[in-house]
Amino acid sequence: MVTKKTVDGEIVFVCDICGLGYLDAETAQKCEDWCGKNPETCNLQISQKAVYSPDIGLIIPKKEKTR
C-alpha cells in the first residue's frame, strides 16, 4: 500500500518497501509492485522518476516565489 505524505510542502506518494517517493500514486504503486517481486533491486525506469528519498529528502527544486 502506497503512503501519501507531505514533505517540505510537496505531496509525495511513497513506496512502503523502499521508501522512494513520487509525485503520483500510480508510479509509486509501480515501484512498490517491483520492490515486492524483486527484493533488493531497483527498476531504473521507475526510480528515475523519484522526487523523494528517505536518505536525501526531497530531490526536486523548490518552487520559487514570484514577486
Residue frames as a rotation matrix with the C-alpha (Angstrom) as fourth column:
MET 1
0.579 0.816 0.000 0.00
0.816 -0.579 0.000 0.00
0.000 0.000 -1.000 0.00
VAL 2
-0.313 -0.653 0.690 1.44
0.650 -0.677 -0.346 3.36
0.692 0.340 0.636 -1.07
THR 3
0.068 0.266 -0.962 1.56
0.925 -0.379 -0.039 6.11
-0.375 -0.886 -0.272 1.57
LYS 4
0.410 0.126 0.904 0.65
0.525 -0.842 -0.121 9.74
0.746 0.524 -0.411 0.86
LYS 5
0.208 -0.480 -0.852 3.00
0.925 -0.187 0.332 12.12
-0.319 -0.857 0.405 2.68
THR 6
0.942 0.020 0.335 3.78
0.137 -0.934 -0.329 15.85
0.306 0.356 -0.883 2.75
VAL 7
0.232 -0.940 -0.250 7.48
0.914 0.123 0.386 16.69
-0.332 -0.318 0.888 2.56
ASP 8
-0.707 -0.555 -0.439 8.63
0.444 -0.831 0.336 20.33
-0.551 0.043 0.833 2.57
GLY 9
-0.294 0.705 -0.646 5.20
-0.446 -0.699 -0.559 21.41
-0.845 0.123 0.520 1.38
GLU 10
-0.439 0.110 -0.892 5.05
-0.859 0.240 0.453 18.90
0.264 0.964 -0.011 -1.50
ILE 11
0.484 0.614 0.624 2.69
-0.683 0.711 -0.169 15.93
-0.547 -0.344 0.763 -1.57
VAL 12
-0.439 -0.632 -0.639 4.55
-0.861 0.500 0.097 12.74
0.259 0.592 -0.763 -2.44
PHE 13
0.788 0.616 0.013 3.41
-0.609 0.776 0.164 9.14
0.091 -0.137 0.986 -2.71
VAL 14
-0.145 -0.941 0.306 5.90
-0.988 0.155 0.011 6.80
-0.058 -0.301 -0.952 -1.06
CYS 15
0.192 0.035 -0.981 6.67
-0.308 0.951 -0.026 3.15
0.932 0.307 0.194 -1.80
ASP 16
0.732 0.187 0.656 6.27
-0.674 0.051 0.737 1.41
0.104 -0.981 0.163 1.55
ILE 17
0.899 -0.438 -0.019 9.02
0.438 0.896 0.073 -1.09
-0.015 -0.074 0.997 0.69
CYS 18
0.035 -0.974 0.225 11.99
0.942 -0.044 -0.334 1.04
0.335 0.223 0.915 -0.46
GLY 19
0.084 0.080 -0.993 10.83
0.739 -0.674 0.008 4.47
-0.669 -0.734 -0.116 0.69
LEU 20
-0.903 -0.378 0.205 11.23
0.412 -0.620 0.668 6.32
-0.126 0.688 0.715 -2.62
GLY 21
-0.106 0.888 -0.447 8.59
0.384 -0.378 -0.842 8.97
-0.917 -0.261 -0.301 -3.23
TYR 22
-0.736 -0.016 0.677 6.85
0.676 -0.084 0.732 10.09
0.045 0.996 0.073 -6.41
LEU 23
-0.910 0.390 -0.141 4.53
-0.378 -0.920 -0.102 12.90
-0.169 -0.040 0.985 -7.46
ASP 24
-0.037 0.940 -0.340 1.78
-0.921 0.100 0.376 10.46
0.387 0.327 0.862 -8.44
ALA 25
0.157 0.216 0.964 0.32
-0.769 0.639 -0.019 7.40
-0.620 -0.738 0.266 -6.79
GLU 26
0.957 0.251 -0.148 0.45
-0.284 0.689 -0.667 5.31
-0.066 0.680 0.731 -9.98
THR 27
0.317 -0.919 -0.236 4.25
-0.409 0.092 -0.908 5.49
0.856 0.384 -0.347 -10.24
ALA 28
-0.316 -0.390 0.865 4.63
-0.946 0.063 -0.317 4.82
0.070 -0.919 -0.389 -6.53
GLN 29
0.544 0.596 0.591 2.44
-0.606 0.766 -0.215 1.74
-0.581 -0.241 0.777 -6.92
LYS 30
0.854 -0.319 -0.410 4.58
-0.218 0.497 -0.840 0.52
0.472 0.807 0.355 -9.84
CYS 31
-0.150 -0.949 0.279 7.64
-0.700 -0.097 -0.708 0.94
0.698 -0.301 -0.649 -7.64
GLU 32
-0.148 0.162 0.976 6.03
-0.919 0.342 -0.196 -0.96
-0.366 -0.925 0.098 -4.79
ASP 33
0.882 0.470 0.043 4.94
-0.403 0.797 -0.450 -3.76
-0.245 0.380 0.892 -7.14
TRP 34
0.499 -0.784 -0.369 8.51
-0.303 0.241 -0.922 -4.03
0.811 0.572 -0.118 -8.45
CYS 35
-0.336 -0.671 0.661 10.01
-0.844 -0.096 -0.527 -4.00
0.417 -0.735 -0.534 -4.96
GLY 36
0.263 0.545 0.796 7.62
-0.833 0.544 -0.098 -6.71
-0.487 -0.637 0.598 -3.80
LYS 37
0.987 0.160 0.018 8.53
-0.121 0.810 -0.574 -9.03
-0.106 0.565 0.819 -6.67
ASN 38
0.484 -0.873 0.060 12.25
0.422 0.173 -0.890 -8.16
0.766 0.456 0.453 -6.88
PRO 39
0.948 -0.060 -0.312 13.65
0.278 -0.321 0.905 -7.59
-0.155 -0.945 -0.288 -3.37
GLU 40
0.293 -0.892 -0.344 16.84
0.281 -0.264 0.923 -5.52
-0.914 -0.367 0.173 -3.01
THR 41
-0.550 -0.438 0.711 16.69
0.814 -0.089 0.574 -4.28
-0.188 0.895 0.405 -6.64
CYS 42
-0.150 0.498 -0.854 15.55
-0.070 -0.867 -0.493 -1.09
-0.986 -0.015 0.165 -8.34
ASN 43
0.216 0.275 0.937 13.91
0.940 0.201 -0.275 -0.58
-0.264 0.940 -0.215 -11.71
LEU 44
-0.717 -0.637 -0.283 15.71
0.545 -0.765 0.343 2.37
-0.435 0.092 0.896 -13.32
GLN 45
-0.651 0.533 0.541 12.70
0.382 -0.386 0.840 3.31
0.656 0.753 0.048 -15.45
ILE 46
0.483 0.839 -0.251 10.64
0.625 -0.130 0.769 3.72
0.613 -0.529 -0.587 -12.31
SER 47
0.359 -0.357 -0.862 13.18
0.875 -0.194 0.444 5.03
-0.326 -0.914 0.243 -9.80
GLN 48
-0.698 -0.636 0.331 14.44
0.713 -0.662 0.232 7.80
0.071 0.397 0.915 -12.10
LYS 49
-0.121 0.762 0.636 11.04
0.274 -0.590 0.759 9.45
0.954 0.266 -0.138 -11.57
ALA 50
0.211 0.175 -0.962 11.53
0.960 0.150 0.238 9.59
0.186 -0.973 -0.136 -7.80
VAL 51
0.220 -0.075 0.973 11.30
0.054 -0.995 -0.089 13.03
0.974 0.072 -0.215 -6.20
TYR 52
0.504 -0.032 0.863 11.95
-0.839 -0.254 0.481 11.91
0.204 -0.967 -0.155 -2.63
SER 53
0.057 -0.523 -0.850 14.48
0.094 0.851 -0.517 9.63
0.994 -0.050 0.097 -0.97
PRO 54
0.911 0.321 -0.260 14.43
0.266 0.026 0.964 8.80
0.316 -0.947 -0.061 2.74
ASP 55
0.224 -0.918 -0.326 18.23
0.949 0.130 0.286 9.28
-0.220 -0.374 0.901 2.83
ILE 56
-0.709 -0.541 0.452 18.29
0.673 -0.710 0.207 12.60
0.209 0.451 0.868 0.96
GLY 57
-0.381 0.689 -0.616 14.83
0.207 -0.586 -0.784 14.10
-0.901 -0.426 0.081 1.41
LEU 58
0.725 0.689 -0.014 13.03
0.201 -0.231 -0.952 15.98
-0.659 0.687 -0.306 -1.33
ILE 59
-0.322 -0.917 0.235 15.11
0.466 0.063 0.883 15.88
-0.824 0.394 0.407 -4.51
ILE 60
0.136 0.361 0.923 13.17
0.949 -0.315 -0.016 18.29
0.284 0.878 -0.386 -6.69
PRO 61
-0.831 -0.466 0.304 13.83
0.380 -0.875 -0.301 22.03
0.406 -0.134 0.904 -6.83
LYS 62
-0.345 0.706 -0.619 11.61
0.707 -0.237 -0.666 24.06
-0.617 -0.667 -0.417 -4.55
LYS 63
0.307 0.559 0.770 9.16
0.903 -0.427 -0.049 26.35
0.302 0.710 -0.636 -6.27
GLU 64
-0.786 -0.618 -0.025 10.47
0.606 -0.762 -0.229 29.88
0.123 -0.195 0.973 -6.46
LYS 65
0.058 0.797 -0.602 8.31
0.713 -0.455 -0.534 32.66
-0.699 -0.398 -0.594 -5.11
THR 66
-0.125 -0.022 0.992 7.22
0.870 -0.483 0.099 35.22
0.477 0.875 0.080 -7.67
ARG 67
-0.837 -0.276 -0.472 7.50
0.488 -0.768 -0.415 38.89
-0.248 -0.578 0.777 -6.84
